[in-house]
């Protein structure tokens, strides 16, 4: 079949071409932010708009555009939708059995202070699931737990998204690093080490930012010691593991260190004023901007933690332990599923490889995106046994049997979960279809080239390119694959370190994770905040931009200013 070369400036005017390329994402975010269009409808309409832009503006043959969109739809369900479906299935089982109520109370048993609960659940526990599974798992799990602890749906959604930033570059056992290495040719250990010289600054900052957003500056500053312990311990482990061990276990190791350090610290320190309000500052007028309802002011004693009460009685140690069993099983299974040896064991036996006819190697990426014309592969690898979602399903079934659900009830509960998530699954499929289509059409590359033309300011805008990539695709891995080669080529032309800018693509990308439509849908699904995706987007949008800009400023310093420039690894 005749090949088709991508066109990055179809109008012969970079400004007009960039404007045309931005129409689908502007339409999508605009409809979601308006709150007047349901997310699944907005996603489908934006996909239609993207098809029109690809075909009529960028000259993509209609047949190629349709096949790319269909490939994206399938990719949206496997693996993304598959993870969400099975995580929510497990969550619903634990709720039905009452075990989730015990679990949420056991978290409260560590501390009643809502701010510290956020550190434990949203930041540290979420980082573990990001490292083990990624692809929406941490937001789904932590959002559900925060809802169970009494946080409002907006608070549980928005705060989980903000917390799930610093760990993203090493998520899913280093998948973004591996993707970046595959398109740049750089050693993944070197890339992981360079990213480990950028993100630790934000691993310290994000916990402070998280609590400030929730409780305000005064509410944050009053518990600065545990925030610092949580963030600094994570950052130190993140730097040491990424630079001296490997990039694959960074999140898992750092999250365990952070959780252990925080729990140990709380045995010797408790806030003088316990913040018991779960309200989000500025979003619940009935409680007055989330001001705390103090209990035992000045009487908090280190190590004096409340007992766990369930249904008006004190839960036994065995009940508390059993409440954690499903999530321990989930953690162990997801960690095993993410390892290279497990994938190597099952993928040769349980993989269906499908090269999309009429699309595979038909589209050519050309200069300046690639140094030489390169065919774009279109292969759907149905590695169904090694999918993280499959591991989650197995964990859910094991947990369900432990909770003494009958096989029939497990089946009916699963069908009920599919029905509850029907719109979310449609949304995710349409979102991924849009992202894959724009990638094959060269629309994303057009946006990337606009950032690449910023000259001396490229370290800043190149970092924002990574942010844009994640906002568009919903994945730091996908953003790295999409723009990693462009970052290398452009930085070399400008005399910058290719390793610095390739790493900046990933580090900047993590801040786009909180606004990508896929993550927002996952958050709204996990918290039962259906139809309110616009509120979530409006809540996190400016936090995403400001944090991404701060990453860009750090990369600018690393590019040009000593002693920051001494941190840069050169090819």
Order of alpha helices (4+ residues) and beta strands (2+ residues): beta-alpha-alpha-alpha-alpha-alpha-alpha-alpha-alpha-alpha-alpha-alpha-alpha-alpha-alpha-beta-beta-beta-beta-alpha-alpha-beta-beta-beta-beta-alpha-alpha-alpha-alpha-alpha-alpha-alpha-alpha-alpha
